[in-house]
Amino acid sequence: MPATTAFRRSLAVLAVLPLLALAACGYGSQAKEDHTAQIAAGAEKIDGLDSVRIGYFGNLTHATALVGRQEGIFQKELGGTKAEYATFNAGPSEIEALNSGSIDIGWIGPSPAVNGYMKSGGKNLRIIGGSASGGVKLVVNPKKIKSLDDVKGKDIATPQLGNTQDVAFLNWIAEQGWKVDAQSGTGDVSVVRTDNKITPDAYRSGSIDGAWVPEPTASKLVAEGAKVLLDEADLWPGKKFVITNIVVSQKFLKEHPQVVEAVLRGSVRTNAWINANPEKARDAANERLKADSGKALPAEVLDPAWKSIRVLDDPLAATLDAEADHAVEAGLLEEPDLAGIYDLRLLNKVLRAEGRPEADAAGLGAE
């Protein structure tokens, strides 16, 4: 699954594309708002702005947002400008919130970011930073599937038609020389589109033989007796591919660049803290999940899921380009024009100040 070179494509989307907007780790569409950020006494507002509204998913692939909020890192960087948060369960609702101005900045997967950019004609969002790589696995029933060749003829779940993992699995199937109709999921492998939250039940009942899914769903299946047959990271150069990005509304970016810079600085410093303190960060992420949803992940799910996710600042733009290309090749997406989807100027300013190498937009940066 090599990364492709950056491309320029005409804006055209098939009818299936609303489904592509579902995030890699999305479980629904309802947002839950929270306004409990603590501001230090005497802290000054950035640009005089009262608050910035930040969205993310309650999932480990959004570890930067979970930990940065839980540890107060974002609020520290924002000073007297209050960090207000909204948690989401799926990409469409977060993109809608960004477009409507209900949130200003969000952590989100590559498919909804691409679709949101395309549907607005490139006018509503920019990807301004990276957040996570990895955390996607092919897990299978070891009694039915003992090798990659055994996947042929089996029923394998993906989260939803056209989502990030669905496209990746279809691309892998094609690389094996097998044939599957992308929209119906029928062919040499039966691709069963199943919501992540019910995939463990489907596995338990025997209605699927395995799944190509993100964490923590993969580790939940392993807890049910499944085995990891393939880690998607092994298919990418350097074992890195984008699973979560940071996006901002273009209006907010233009009007409040210093606030955006502060959030990005918080993200970079959160990632540094996570990498320096992986166990404390894991526990902080789980505490935030419990606070947001009322339920923490058990250790047998949390530990392996956390280890498979890599937080980073680089948005891995070439891999997003490749993921879009795979959707085109699968027949789920007509060739998009992604020129300008990235604006990494503020991220690179922060990285330079931190003594870190700059990130590359792979030819897809804003002018």
HELIX and SHEET records of a PDB file:
HELIX    1   1 LEU A   17  LEU A   20  1                                   4    
HELIX    2   2 ILE A   46  GLY A   48  5                                   3    
HELIX    3   3 LEU A   60  HIS A   62  5                                   3    
HELIX    4   4 ALA A   63  GLN A   70  1                                   8    
HELIX    5   5 ILE A   73  LEU A   78  1                                   6    
HELIX    6   6 GLY A   91  SER A  100  1                                  10    
HELIX    7   7 PRO A  110  LYS A  119  1                                  10    
HELIX    8   8 LEU A  148  VAL A  151  5                                   4    
HELIX    9   9 THR A  164  GLU A  175  1                                  12    
HELIX   10  10 ASN A  196  ILE A  198  5                                   3    
HELIX   11  11 THR A  199  SER A  205  1                                   7    
HELIX   12  12 THR A  217  ALA A  223  1                                   7    
HELIX   13  13 GLU A  232  LEU A  235  5                                   4    
HELIX   14  14 PRO A  237  LYS A  239  5                                   3    
HELIX   15  15 GLN A  250  GLU A  255  1                                   6    
HELIX   16  16 PRO A  257  ALA A  276  1                                  20    
HELIX   17  17 PRO A  278  SER A  293  1                                  16    
HELIX   18  18 ALA A  299  LYS A  307  1                                   9    
HELIX   19  19 ALA A  317  ALA A  330  1                                  14    
HELIX   20  20 ARG A  345  ALA A  353  1                                   9    
SHEET    1   A 7 LYS A  32  ASP A  34  0                                        
SHEET    2   A 7 LYS A  82  PHE A  88 -1                                        
SHEET    3   A 7 SER A  51  PHE A  57  1                                        
SHEET    4   A 7 ILE A 105  ILE A 108  1                                        
SHEET    5   A 7 VAL A 242  SER A 249 -1                                        
SHEET    6   A 7 LEU A 125  GLY A 134 -1                                        
SHEET    7   A 7 ILE A 309  VAL A 311 -1                                        
SHEET    1   B 5 SER A 190  ARG A 193  0                                        
SHEET    2   B 5 ASP A 155  THR A 158  1                                        
SHEET    3   B 5 GLY A 210  PRO A 214  1                                        
SHEET    4   B 5 VAL A 136  VAL A 140 -1                                        
SHEET    5   B 5 LYS A 227  ASP A 231 -1                                        
END                                                                             
